[in-house]
Each structure stands twice: as C-alpha cells, then as structure tokens.
Amino acid sequence: MSSMEMVILGAMTILLLFWLRPGIKAAVARGKQAPADWRSLFLPLGLVVMFVIFLIAMV
C-alpha cells in the first residue's frame, strides 16, 4: 500500500469517527445508566473458551 493510500485511509478513519461520535457518546451514556449484567458477558465467553479448548484437544 502506498503512503498516499495510507494517508487517505487514515483521513477516512478520522472522518468516520467524527461522524459516529454522537451515537457513540449517547450509547456510552445509556450504558452507564443501565444495570450491570455480567452473566450475559461471561456465559458466552466461557462457552467460546471451552469450545476452543475442545477443538485444541481434538487435534
């Protein structure tokens, strides 16, 4: 990738972040007010870890 393409890609990334910033800010504000439900995070994460361990053990 040429340096000009990298500069254009970086500029597009920064513009995308500025474009999405209001939505991200609102989502973070709603997330702080929502009750914490850690089980909904750890259950799928644990299942994925167990599946990966199973796949490694099968080799």
Residue pairs with C-beta under 8 A, 6 or more apart in sequence:
1 9
